[in-house]
Amino acid sequence: MENNNRIASLSITPTFARQTPRNEFGAVLARTAQEVVKTGASIVGGMVPGAPVLSAAVSSVSSTVSSVGSTNATITPIPGTTGGTSATGGATGKGDAWDMLEAQRLMAEDGQKFNMAYLSLQNEMQRESREHNAVSNIMKVRHDSAKAAINNIR
């Protein structure tokens, strides 16, 4: 009798140099964020009221993401100050950052309107469900009573 329970001999493969490219996490994250912003803008652009405002906000976010992904972010001092910094727009209150804040505020207002509409729809659906259950229970009781009366007559 031959014993087939033996483990076959092991083969050892020599190691090779890395075949996949070395990608830094920050660069990959920046590229991914940029693609998400572009895709999200194209999807949401046609569905949201106030699409021009949203488009402006998304394009400024996209440019911010691409600038952060391509270079290290540099902070420049505000002209006429001693140490204050600003990403864009200086101290005048104009620029991409303020536009983005305004767009976020408008989107939050629209979101609140959608949430209130959804809440009222949800309340209406619950009311209709309760009415349906009440009518269904009444009809079942009437049916059972009629069935019992017929069975009692027999």
DSSP file (Angstrom, degrees, kcal/mol; ACC not computed):
  #  RESIDUE AA STRUCTURE BP1 BP2  ACC     N-H-->O    O-->H-N    N-H-->O    O-->H-N    TCO  KAPPA ALPHA  PHI   PSI    X-CA   Y-CA   Z-CA
    1    1 A M              0   0    0      0, 0.0     2,-0.4     0, 0.0     0, 0.0   0.000 360.0 360.0 360.0 136.7    0.0    0.0    0.0
    2    2 A E        -     0   0    0      2,-0.0     2,-0.7     1,-0.0     0, 0.0  -0.801 360.0-131.7-101.5 139.5    1.2    3.4   -1.0
    3    3 A N        +     0   0    0     -2,-0.4     3,-0.4     1,-0.1    -1,-0.0  -0.809  24.5 176.7 -94.0 111.2    0.8    6.4    1.4
    4    4 A N        +     0   0    0     -2,-0.7    -1,-0.1     1,-0.2    -2,-0.0   0.213  59.9  91.5 -97.3  13.4   -0.6    9.5   -0.6
    5    5 A N        +     0   0    0      2,-0.1    -1,-0.2     0, 0.0     2,-0.2   0.305  58.7 117.1 -90.3   9.5   -0.8   11.7    2.5
    6    6 A R        -     0   0    0     -3,-0.4     2,-0.4     1,-0.1     0, 0.0  -0.499  67.9-119.2 -81.2 146.4    2.6   13.2    2.0
    7    7 A I        -     0   0    0     -2,-0.2     3,-0.1     1,-0.1    -1,-0.1  -0.688  32.6-115.8 -83.0 134.3    3.1   16.9    1.3
    8    8 A A        -     0   0    0     -2,-0.4    -1,-0.1     1,-0.1     0, 0.0  -0.275  43.5 -83.9 -66.5 157.4    4.8   17.6   -2.1
    9    9 A S        -     0   0    0      1,-0.1     2,-0.2     0, 0.0    -1,-0.1  -0.303  48.6-114.8 -64.0 147.6    8.2   19.2   -1.9
   10   10 A L        -     0   0    0     -3,-0.1     2,-0.4     2,-0.0    -1,-0.1  -0.554  20.8-151.8 -84.8 145.0    8.1   23.0   -1.7
   11   11 A S        -     0   0    0     -2,-0.2     2,-0.5     2,-0.0    -1,-0.0  -0.971   7.2-149.3-116.6 136.3    9.4   25.3   -4.4
   12   12 A I        -     0   0    0     -2,-0.4    -2,-0.0     0, 0.0     0, 0.0  -0.903   7.4-149.8-108.2 126.1   10.8   28.7   -3.5
   13   13 A T        -     0   0    0     -2,-0.5     2,-0.0     1,-0.0    -2,-0.0  -0.784  21.3-118.5 -95.3 134.2   10.5   31.5   -6.0
   14   14 A P        -     0   0    0      0, 0.0     2,-0.1     0, 0.0    -1,-0.0  -0.380  34.7-105.5 -68.6 151.5   13.2   34.2   -6.0
   15   15 A T        -     0   0    0     -2,-0.0     2,-0.3     1,-0.0     0, 0.0  -0.463  33.6-153.1 -78.3 150.1   12.0   37.7   -5.3
   16   16 A F        -     0   0    0     -2,-0.1     3,-0.1     1,-0.1     2,-0.0  -0.758  25.6 -90.8-117.5 163.9   11.7   40.3   -8.0
   17   17 A A        -     0   0    0     -2,-0.3    -1,-0.1     1,-0.1     2,-0.0  -0.349  63.1 -75.4 -69.0 157.3   11.9   44.1   -8.1
   18   18 A R        -     0   0    0      1,-0.1    -1,-0.1    -2,-0.0     4,-0.1  -0.309  44.4-172.0 -57.4 130.6    8.7   46.0   -7.6
   19   19 A Q        +     0   0    0     -3,-0.1    -1,-0.1     2,-0.1    -2,-0.1   0.715  62.1  74.3 -99.4 -25.9    6.6   45.9  -10.8
   20   20 A T  S    S-     0   0    0      1,-0.1     2,-0.1     3,-0.0    -2,-0.0  -0.628  91.9-103.4 -88.3 148.3    3.8   48.3   -9.9
   21   21 A P        -     0   0    0      0, 0.0     2,-0.7     0, 0.0    -1,-0.1  -0.383  32.9-115.1 -69.3 148.1    4.6   52.0   -9.9
   22   22 A R        -     0   0    0     -4,-0.1     2,-0.5    -2,-0.1    -4,-0.0  -0.756  36.9-171.9 -86.0 115.1    5.1   53.7   -6.5
   23   23 A N        -     0   0    0     -2,-0.7     2,-0.2     4,-0.0    -3,-0.0  -0.921  20.0-129.7-110.8 130.8    2.2   56.2   -6.1
   24   24 A E     >  -     0   0    0     -2,-0.5     4,-2.0     1,-0.1     5,-0.2  -0.558  17.8-127.8 -76.8 143.4    2.2   58.6   -3.2
   25   25 A F  H  > S+     0   0    0     -2,-0.2     4,-2.8     1,-0.2     5,-0.2   0.890 105.3  53.7 -60.6 -43.3   -1.1   58.6   -1.2
   26   26 A G  H  > S+     0   0    0      1,-0.2     4,-2.4     2,-0.2    -1,-0.2   0.899 109.7  47.2 -61.0 -42.2   -1.6   62.4   -1.4
   27   27 A A  H  > S+     0   0    0      2,-0.2     4,-2.3     1,-0.2    -1,-0.2   0.913 113.9  47.2 -67.2 -42.0   -1.2   62.5   -5.2
   28   28 A V  H  X S+     0   0    0     -4,-2.0     4,-2.4     2,-0.2    -2,-0.2   0.909 112.8  49.9 -65.2 -41.6   -3.6   59.6   -5.7
   29   29 A L  H  X S+     0   0    0     -4,-2.8     4,-2.7     2,-0.2    -2,-0.2   0.904 110.5  49.8 -64.2 -41.6   -6.1   61.2   -3.2
   30   30 A A  H  X S+     0   0    0     -4,-2.4     4,-2.2    -5,-0.2    -2,-0.2   0.916 112.0  47.4 -64.5 -42.8   -6.0   64.5   -5.0
   31   31 A R  H  X S+     0   0    0     -4,-2.3     4,-2.2     2,-0.2    -2,-0.2   0.918 113.7  48.3 -63.6 -42.6   -6.5   62.9   -8.5
   32   32 A T  H  X S+     0   0    0     -4,-2.4     4,-2.5     2,-0.2    -2,-0.2   0.919 111.3  49.5 -64.2 -44.1   -9.4   60.9   -7.1
   33   33 A A  H  X S+     0   0    0     -4,-2.7     4,-2.4     1,-0.2    -1,-0.2   0.896 110.0  52.0 -62.2 -39.4  -11.0   63.9   -5.4
   34   34 A Q  H  X S+     0   0    0     -4,-2.2     4,-2.3     1,-0.2    -1,-0.2   0.920 110.9  46.8 -63.9 -43.2  -10.7   65.9   -8.7
   35   35 A E  H  X S+     0   0    0     -4,-2.2     4,-2.8     2,-0.2     5,-0.2   0.885 111.4  51.8 -65.3 -38.8  -12.4   63.1  -10.6
   36   36 A V  H  X S+     0   0    0     -4,-2.5     4,-3.0     2,-0.2     5,-0.2   0.912 110.3  48.7 -63.8 -42.0  -15.2   62.8   -8.0
   37   37 A V  H  X S+     0   0    0     -4,-2.4     4,-2.3     2,-0.2    -2,-0.2   0.928 113.1  47.1 -64.3 -44.2  -15.8   66.6   -8.2
   38   38 A K  H  X S+     0   0    0     -4,-2.3     4,-1.8     2,-0.2    -2,-0.2   0.938 116.3  43.8 -62.7 -46.4  -15.9   66.5  -12.0
   39   39 A T  H  X S+     0   0    0     -4,-2.8     4,-2.0     1,-0.2    -2,-0.2   0.919 114.0  50.3 -66.2 -43.8  -18.3   63.5  -12.1
   40   40 A G  H  X S+     0   0    0     -4,-3.0     4,-2.9    -5,-0.2     5,-0.3   0.882 108.9  52.5 -61.8 -38.7  -20.5   64.9   -9.3
   41   41 A A  H  X S+     0   0    0     -4,-2.3     4,-1.9    -5,-0.2    -1,-0.2   0.899 109.8  47.8 -65.4 -39.9  -20.8   68.2  -11.1
   42   42 A S  H  < S+     0   0    0     -4,-1.8     4,-0.5    -5,-0.2    -1,-0.2   0.851 117.2  42.5 -71.2 -31.8  -21.9   66.6  -14.3
   43   43 A I  H  < S+     0   0    0     -4,-2.0     3,-0.5    -5,-0.1     4,-0.3   0.942 122.3  36.4 -76.4 -49.2  -24.5   64.4  -12.5
   44   44 A V  H >X S+     0   0    0     -4,-2.9     4,-1.7     1,-0.2     3,-1.2   0.765  98.4  81.8 -77.6 -25.9  -25.9   67.0  -10.2
   45   45 A G  T 3< S+     0   0    0     -4,-1.9    -1,-0.2    -5,-0.3    -2,-0.1   0.827  97.0  39.8 -51.6 -40.5  -25.6   69.9  -12.6
   46   46 A G  T 34 S+     0   0    0     -4,-0.5    -1,-0.3    -3,-0.5    -2,-0.2   0.629 116.7  49.1 -86.0 -13.0  -28.9   69.1  -14.4
   47   47 A M  T <4 S+     0   0    0     -3,-1.2    -2,-0.2    -4,-0.3    -1,-0.2   0.698  93.3  76.8-101.4 -20.8  -30.9   68.1  -11.4
   48   48 A V  S  < S-     0   0    0     -4,-1.7     3,-0.5     1,-0.0     6,-0.1  -0.762  78.0-122.5 -99.5 133.2  -30.4   70.9   -8.8
   49   49 A P  S    S+     0   0    0      0, 0.0    61,-0.1     0, 0.0    -2,-0.1  -0.437 100.6  37.2 -65.0 146.9  -32.1   74.2   -9.0
   50   50 A G  S >> S+     0   0    0     -2,-0.1     4,-1.9     3,-0.1     3,-0.7   0.845  72.1 164.7  78.8  34.3  -29.6   77.0   -9.2
   51   51 A A  H 3>  +     0   0    0     -3,-0.5     4,-3.0     1,-0.2     5,-0.2   0.826  67.8  59.2 -58.1 -35.3  -27.2   75.0  -11.3
   52   52 A P  H 3> S+     0   0    0      0, 0.0     4,-2.1     0, 0.0    -1,-0.2   0.912 107.4  46.8 -61.2 -38.9  -25.1   78.0  -12.3
   53   53 A V  H <> S+     0   0    0     -3,-0.7     4,-2.3     2,-0.2    -2,-0.2   0.928 114.6  46.8 -66.1 -44.0  -24.3   78.7   -8.7
   54   54 A L  H  X S+     0   0    0     -4,-1.9     4,-2.9     1,-0.2     5,-0.2   0.900 110.1  53.6 -63.6 -40.8  -23.5   75.1   -8.1
   55   55 A S  H  X S+     0   0    0     -4,-3.0     4,-2.4     1,-0.2    -1,-0.2   0.906 109.1  48.6 -61.1 -41.9  -21.4   74.9  -11.2
   56   56 A A  H  X S+     0   0    0     -4,-2.1     4,-1.9     2,-0.2    -1,-0.2   0.907 112.7  48.4 -64.7 -41.2  -19.3   77.9  -10.0
   57   57 A A  H  X S+     0   0    0     -4,-2.3     4,-2.2     1,-0.2    -2,-0.2   0.927 112.9  47.4 -64.9 -43.9  -18.8   76.3   -6.6
   58   58 A V  H  X S+     0   0    0     -4,-2.9     4,-2.9     1,-0.2    -2,-0.2   0.889 110.3  52.0 -66.6 -38.6  -17.8   73.0   -8.1
   59   59 A S  H  X S+     0   0    0     -4,-2.4     4,-2.3    -5,-0.2    -1,-0.2   0.882 110.7  48.0 -67.0 -35.3  -15.4   74.6  -10.5
   60   60 A S  H  X S+     0   0    0     -4,-1.9     4,-2.0     2,-0.2    -1,-0.2   0.888 113.1  48.0 -71.5 -36.0  -13.7   76.5   -7.7
   61   61 A V  H  X S+     0   0    0     -4,-2.2     4,-2.9     2,-0.2    -2,-0.2   0.916 111.6  51.5 -65.4 -41.6  -13.5   73.4   -5.6
   62   62 A S  H  X S+     0   0    0     -4,-2.9     4,-2.6     1,-0.2    -2,-0.2   0.912 110.7  46.9 -61.4 -43.2  -12.1   71.5   -8.6
   63   63 A S  H  X S+     0   0    0     -4,-2.3     4,-2.2     2,-0.2    -1,-0.2   0.873 112.8  50.3 -68.2 -34.8   -9.4   74.2   -9.2
   64   64 A T  H  X S+     0   0    0     -4,-2.0     4,-2.2     2,-0.2    -2,-0.2   0.933 112.2  46.7 -65.8 -45.3   -8.6   74.1   -5.5
   65   65 A V  H  X S+     0   0    0     -4,-2.9     4,-2.5     1,-0.2    -2,-0.2   0.913 113.3  48.7 -62.9 -42.8   -8.2   70.4   -5.5
   66   66 A S  H  X S+     0   0    0     -4,-2.6     4,-2.1     1,-0.2    -1,-0.2   0.883 111.3  49.5 -67.9 -36.1   -6.1   70.4   -8.6
   67   67 A S  H  X S+     0   0    0     -4,-2.2     4,-1.9     2,-0.2    -1,-0.2   0.886 113.3  46.4 -70.2 -35.6   -3.8   73.1   -7.3
   68   68 A V  H  < S+     0   0    0     -4,-2.2    -2,-0.2     1,-0.2    -1,-0.2   0.883 114.4  48.5 -70.4 -36.9   -3.3   71.2   -4.0
   69   69 A G  H  < S+     0   0    0     -4,-2.5    -2,-0.2    -5,-0.2    -1,-0.2   0.841 115.0  43.4 -71.5 -32.6   -2.8   67.9   -5.9
   70   70 A S  H  < S+     0   0    0     -4,-2.1     2,-0.3    -5,-0.2    -2,-0.2   0.834 125.7  12.6 -85.6 -32.4   -0.2   69.4   -8.3
   71   71 A T  S  < S-     0   0    0     -4,-1.9     2,-0.3    -5,-0.2    -1,-0.1  -0.884  87.2 -90.6-135.0 167.0    1.8   71.5   -5.9
   72   72 A N        -     0   0    0     -2,-0.3     2,-0.1     1,-0.1    -3,-0.1  -0.648  57.5-100.7 -74.8 138.0    2.2   71.9   -2.2
   73   73 A A        -     0   0    0     -2,-0.3     2,-0.4    -5,-0.2    -1,-0.1  -0.381  38.7-157.1 -64.1 130.9   -0.2   74.5   -1.0
   74   74 A T        -     0   0    0     -2,-0.1     2,-0.5    13,-0.1    -1,-0.0  -0.919   4.9-145.9-111.7 138.0    1.6   77.8   -0.5
   75   75 A I        -     0   0    0     -2,-0.4    12,-0.1    10,-0.0    -2,-0.0  -0.889  14.4-160.8-104.8 126.5    0.2   80.5    1.8
   76   76 A T  E     -A   86   0A   0     10,-0.8    10,-1.9    -2,-0.5     2,-0.1  -0.848  21.1-113.0-108.7 143.2    0.7   84.0    0.8
   77   77 A P  E     -A   85   0A   0      0, 0.0     8,-0.3     0, 0.0     3,-0.0  -0.400  33.5-107.3 -71.7 150.2    0.5   87.0    3.1
   78   78 A I    >   -     0   0    0      6,-2.0     3,-1.6     1,-0.1     5,-0.2  -0.596  42.6-106.2 -73.5 132.4   -2.3   89.5    2.6
   79   79 A P  T 3  S+     0   0    0      0, 0.0    12,-0.2     0, 0.0     3,-0.1  -0.362 102.9  21.6 -61.2 137.3   -0.9   92.7    1.2
   80   80 A G  T 3  S+     0   0    0      1,-0.3     2,-0.3    -2,-0.0    -2,-0.0   0.521 106.4  95.2  86.1   5.6   -0.7   95.5    3.8
   81   81 A T  S <  S-     0   0    0     -3,-1.6     2,-0.6     3,-0.1    -1,-0.3  -0.761  73.4-123.2-122.3 172.0   -0.8   93.3    6.8
   82   82 A T  S    S-     0   0    0     -2,-0.3     3,-0.1    -3,-0.1     0, 0.0  -0.672  89.7 -23.1-117.3  76.6    1.9   91.8    9.1
   83   83 A G  S    S+     0   0    0     -2,-0.6     2,-0.1     1,-0.4    -1,-0.1   0.280  91.9 130.7 112.4 -12.1    1.4   88.1    9.0
   84   84 A G        -     0   0    0     -6,-0.2    -6,-2.0    -7,-0.0    -1,-0.4  -0.444  41.6-153.8 -70.0 150.1   -2.2   87.5    8.1
   85   85 A T  E     -A   77   0A   0     -8,-0.3     2,-0.3    -2,-0.1   -10,-0.0  -0.883  15.6-175.4-127.2 158.2   -2.6   85.0    5.3
   86   86 A S  E     -A   76   0A   0    -10,-1.9   -10,-0.8    -2,-0.3     3,-0.1  -0.986  22.3-151.4-150.7 140.7   -5.2   84.3    2.7
   87   87 A A  S    S-     0   0    0     -2,-0.3     2,-0.3     1,-0.3    -1,-0.1   0.933  83.4 -11.6 -77.2 -47.5   -5.6   81.6    0.1
   88   88 A T  S    S+     0   0    0      2,-0.1    -1,-0.3     7,-0.0     9,-0.0  -0.984 119.1  29.1-147.5 155.3   -7.5   83.8   -2.4
   89   89 A G  S > >S-     0   0    0     -2,-0.3     3,-1.1    -3,-0.1     5,-0.6   0.233  81.2-131.5  87.0 -15.2   -9.1   87.2   -2.6
   90   90 A G  T 3 5 -     0   0    0      1,-0.2     3,-0.5     2,-0.1    -2,-0.1  -0.272  58.1 -41.8  64.4-152.7   -7.1   89.1   -0.1
   91   91 A A  T 3 5S+     0   0    0      1,-0.2    -1,-0.2   -12,-0.2    -2,-0.1   0.323 116.1  90.3 -94.3   7.1   -8.9   91.1    2.6
   92   92 A T  T < 5S-     0   0    0     -3,-1.1    -1,-0.2     2,-0.2    -2,-0.1   0.653  94.4-121.2 -81.3 -14.4  -11.6   92.5    0.2
   93   93 A G  T   5S+     0   0    0     -3,-0.5     2,-0.3     1,-0.3    -3,-0.1   0.560  76.1 113.3  86.5   8.1  -14.1   89.7    0.7
   94   94 A K      < +     0   0    0     -5,-0.6    -1,-0.3     4,-0.1     2,-0.3  -0.841  41.2  68.1-112.1 150.6  -14.1   88.8   -3.0
   95   95 A G  S  > S-     0   0    0     -2,-0.3     4,-2.1     1,-0.2     5,-0.2  -0.779  91.1 -51.8 136.7-178.0  -12.8   85.6   -4.5
   96   96 A D  H  > S+     0   0    0     -2,-0.3     4,-2.6     1,-0.2     5,-0.2   0.862 124.3  57.0 -62.4 -38.9  -13.3   81.9   -4.9
   97   97 A A  H  > S+     0   0    0      1,-0.2     4,-2.1     2,-0.2    -1,-0.2   0.917 110.4  43.6 -62.9 -42.6  -13.5   81.2   -1.2
   98   98 A W  H  > S+     0   0    0      2,-0.2     4,-2.4     1,-0.2    -1,-0.2   0.876 112.8  52.7 -70.7 -36.2  -16.4   83.7   -0.6
   99   99 A D  H  X S+     0   0    0     -4,-2.1     4,-2.4     2,-0.2    -2,-0.2   0.905 109.7  49.3 -62.2 -40.5  -18.2   82.4   -3.8
  100  100 A M  H  X S+     0   0    0     -4,-2.6     4,-2.6     2,-0.2    -2,-0.2   0.907 109.8  50.7 -67.4 -40.5  -17.9   78.9   -2.4
  101  101 A L  H  X S+     0   0    0     -4,-2.1     4,-2.2     2,-0.2    -1,-0.2   0.910 111.4  48.5 -61.9 -41.5  -19.3   79.9    1.0
  102  102 A E  H  X S+     0   0    0     -4,-2.4     4,-2.5     2,-0.2    -2,-0.2   0.907 111.4  49.9 -64.7 -41.4  -22.2   81.6   -0.7
  103  103 A A  H  X S+     0   0    0     -4,-2.4     4,-2.5     1,-0.2    -2,-0.2   0.900 110.1  50.5 -64.3 -39.6  -22.8   78.5   -2.9
  104  104 A Q  H  X S+     0   0    0     -4,-2.6     4,-2.3     2,-0.2    -1,-0.2   0.898 109.7  50.9 -64.2 -39.6  -22.7   76.3    0.2
  105  105 A R  H  X S+     0   0    0     -4,-2.2     4,-2.2     2,-0.2    -2,-0.2   0.926 111.8  46.9 -63.4 -44.2  -25.3   78.6    1.9
  106  106 A L  H  X S+     0   0    0     -4,-2.5     4,-2.4     1,-0.2    -2,-0.2   0.897 112.3  50.0 -64.6 -40.1  -27.6   78.4   -1.1
  107  107 A M  H  X S+     0   0    0     -4,-2.5     4,-2.5     2,-0.2    -1,-0.2   0.879 109.1  52.4 -66.3 -36.1  -27.2   74.7   -1.3
  108  108 A A  H  X S+     0   0    0     -4,-2.3     4,-2.3     2,-0.2    -2,-0.2   0.903 109.3  49.7 -64.8 -40.8  -28.0   74.4    2.5
  109  109 A E  H  X S+     0   0    0     -4,-2.2     4,-2.1     2,-0.2    -2,-0.2   0.932 112.3  47.0 -62.8 -45.3  -31.2   76.4    2.0
  110  110 A D  H  X S+     0   0    0     -4,-2.4     4,-2.6     1,-0.2    -2,-0.2   0.903 110.7  53.5 -62.2 -39.7  -32.2   74.2   -0.9
  111  111 A G  H  X S+     0   0    0     -4,-2.5     4,-2.6     1,-0.2    -1,-0.2   0.896 107.4  50.6 -61.4 -41.0  -31.4   71.2    1.2
  112  112 A Q  H  X S+     0   0    0     -4,-2.3     4,-2.4     2,-0.2    -1,-0.2   0.902 110.1  50.2 -64.1 -40.0  -33.6   72.5    4.0
  113  113 A K  H  X S+     0   0    0     -4,-2.1     4,-2.3     2,-0.2    -2,-0.2   0.925 112.2  47.1 -62.9 -43.9  -36.5   73.0    1.5
  114  114 A F  H  X S+     0   0    0     -4,-2.6     4,-2.6     1,-0.2    -2,-0.2   0.900 111.4  51.8 -64.3 -40.0  -36.1   69.5    0.1
  115  115 A N  H  X S+     0   0    0     -4,-2.6     4,-2.5     2,-0.2    -2,-0.2   0.899 110.1  48.4 -63.9 -40.5  -36.0   68.1    3.7
  116  116 A M  H  X S+     0   0    0     -4,-2.4     4,-2.4     2,-0.2    -1,-0.2   0.906 112.2  48.7 -66.6 -40.7  -39.2   69.8    4.7
  117  117 A A  H  X S+     0   0    0     -4,-2.3     4,-2.2     2,-0.2    -2,-0.2   0.907 112.8  48.6 -63.7 -40.7  -40.9   68.6    1.5
  118  118 A Y  H  X S+     0   0    0     -4,-2.6     4,-2.6     2,-0.2    -2,-0.2   0.903 110.4  51.3 -65.5 -40.9  -39.7   65.1    2.2
  119  119 A L  H  X S+     0   0    0     -4,-2.5     4,-2.4     2,-0.2    -2,-0.2   0.907 110.5  47.7 -63.7 -42.2  -40.9   65.3    5.8
  120  120 A S  H  X S+     0   0    0     -4,-2.4     4,-2.3     2,-0.2    -1,-0.2   0.895 112.5  49.7 -67.1 -37.5  -44.4   66.4    4.8
  121  121 A L  H  X S+     0   0    0     -4,-2.2     4,-2.4     2,-0.2    -2,-0.2   0.906 110.6  50.6 -63.7 -41.0  -44.5   63.7    2.2
  122  122 A Q  H  X S+     0   0    0     -4,-2.6     4,-2.2     2,-0.2    -2,-0.2   0.913 110.5  49.0 -63.2 -43.3  -43.5   61.2    4.9
  123  123 A N  H  X S+     0   0    0     -4,-2.4     4,-2.3     2,-0.2    -1,-0.2   0.902 111.0  50.2 -62.7 -41.6  -46.2   62.4    7.3
  124  124 A E  H  X S+     0   0    0     -4,-2.3     4,-2.5     1,-0.2    -2,-0.2   0.904 109.9  50.1 -63.8 -41.4  -48.8   62.2    4.5
  125  125 A M  H  X S+     0   0    0     -4,-2.4     4,-2.2     1,-0.2    -1,-0.2   0.896 110.7  49.7 -64.8 -39.6  -47.8   58.6    3.7
  126  126 A Q  H  X S+     0   0    0     -4,-2.2     4,-2.4     2,-0.2    -2,-0.2   0.901 110.6  50.3 -65.1 -40.2  -47.9   57.6    7.4
  127  127 A R  H  X S+     0   0    0     -4,-2.3     4,-2.4     2,-0.2    -2,-0.2   0.933 111.7  47.4 -62.8 -45.9  -51.4   59.2    7.7
  128  128 A E  H  X S+     0   0    0     -4,-2.5     4,-2.6     1,-0.2    -1,-0.2   0.881 110.8  52.4 -62.7 -37.9  -52.6   57.3    4.6
  129  129 A S  H  X S+     0   0    0     -4,-2.2     4,-2.5     2,-0.2    -1,-0.2   0.915 109.5  48.5 -64.7 -42.6  -51.1   54.1    6.0
  130  130 A R  H  X S+     0   0    0     -4,-2.4     4,-2.3     2,-0.2    -2,-0.2   0.910 112.2  49.4 -63.3 -41.5  -52.9   54.5    9.3
  131  131 A E  H  X S+     0   0    0     -4,-2.4     4,-2.6     2,-0.2     5,-0.2   0.921 111.3  49.4 -62.5 -43.6  -56.2   55.2    7.5
  132  132 A H  H  X S+     0   0    0     -4,-2.6     4,-2.7     1,-0.2    -2,-0.2   0.919 111.0  49.2 -62.2 -43.9  -55.7   52.1    5.3
  133  133 A N  H  X S+     0   0    0     -4,-2.5     4,-2.5     2,-0.2    -1,-0.2   0.897 111.2  50.0 -63.6 -39.4  -55.0   49.9    8.3
  134  134 A A  H  X S+     0   0    0     -4,-2.3     4,-2.3     2,-0.2    -2,-0.2   0.942 113.5  44.5 -64.1 -47.6  -58.1   51.2   10.1
  135  135 A V  H  X S+     0   0    0     -4,-2.6     4,-2.6     1,-0.2     5,-0.2   0.909 113.5  51.6 -63.2 -41.4  -60.4   50.6    7.1
  136  136 A S  H  X S+     0   0    0     -4,-2.7     4,-2.1    -5,-0.2    -1,-0.2   0.915 110.5  47.8 -62.0 -43.6  -58.8   47.2    6.6
  137  137 A N  H  X S+     0   0    0     -4,-2.5     4,-2.3     2,-0.2    -1,-0.2   0.902 111.9  50.0 -65.1 -40.5  -59.4   46.2   10.3
  138  138 A I  H  X S+     0   0    0     -4,-2.3     4,-2.4     1,-0.2    -2,-0.2   0.931 111.4  48.3 -63.3 -45.1  -63.0   47.4   10.1
  139  139 A M  H  X S+     0   0    0     -4,-2.6     4,-2.5     1,-0.2    -1,-0.2   0.880 110.5  51.8 -63.9 -36.9  -63.7   45.4    7.0
  140  140 A K  H  X S+     0   0    0     -4,-2.1     4,-2.9     2,-0.2    -1,-0.2   0.924 110.0  48.6 -65.3 -43.5  -62.1   42.3    8.5
  141  141 A V  H  X S+     0   0    0     -4,-2.3     4,-2.4     2,-0.2    -2,-0.2   0.919 112.4  48.7 -62.6 -43.7  -64.3   42.6   11.6
  142  142 A R  H  X S+     0   0    0     -4,-2.4     4,-2.5     2,-0.2    -2,-0.2   0.917 112.8  48.2 -61.3 -43.8  -67.4   43.0    9.4
  143  143 A H  H  X S+     0   0    0     -4,-2.5     4,-2.6     1,-0.2    -2,-0.2   0.936 112.6  47.5 -62.4 -46.8  -66.4   40.0    7.3
  144  144 A D  H  X S+     0   0    0     -4,-2.9     4,-2.4     1,-0.2    -1,-0.2   0.884 112.4  50.3 -63.3 -37.7  -65.7   37.8   10.4
  145  145 A S  H  X S+     0   0    0     -4,-2.4     4,-2.4    -5,-0.2    -1,-0.2   0.927 112.2  46.3 -66.3 -44.2  -69.0   38.9   12.0
  146  146 A A  H  X S+     0   0    0     -4,-2.5     4,-2.4     2,-0.2    -2,-0.2   0.905 112.8  50.3 -64.5 -40.4  -71.0   38.1    8.8
  147  147 A K  H  X S+     0   0    0     -4,-2.6     4,-2.4     1,-0.2    -2,-0.2   0.911 111.4  48.4 -63.5 -42.2  -69.2   34.7    8.4
  148  148 A A  H  X S+     0   0    0     -4,-2.4     4,-2.0     2,-0.2    -1,-0.2   0.891 110.7  51.0 -65.9 -38.4  -70.0   33.9   12.1
  149  149 A A  H  X S+     0   0    0     -4,-2.4     4,-1.6     2,-0.2    -2,-0.2   0.912 111.0  48.5 -66.0 -41.0  -73.7   34.9   11.6
  150  150 A I  H  X S+     0   0    0     -4,-2.4     4,-1.4     1,-0.2    -2,-0.2   0.921 111.7  49.2 -64.4 -42.5  -73.9   32.6    8.5
  151  151 A N  H  < S+     0   0    0     -4,-2.4    -1,-0.2     1,-0.2    -2,-0.2   0.846 109.2  53.0 -65.8 -32.8  -72.3   29.7   10.4
  152  152 A N  H  < S+     0   0    0     -4,-2.0    -1,-0.2     1,-0.2    -2,-0.2   0.828 104.4  55.9 -71.4 -30.9  -74.7   30.2   13.3
  153  153 A I  H  <        0   0    0     -4,-1.6    -1,-0.2     1,-0.3    -2,-0.2   0.872 360.0 360.0 -67.6 -37.2  -77.7   30.0   11.0
  154  154 A R     <        0   0    0     -4,-1.4    -1,-0.3    -5,-0.1    -2,-0.2   0.494 360.0 360.0 -65.2 360.0  -76.6   26.6    9.6
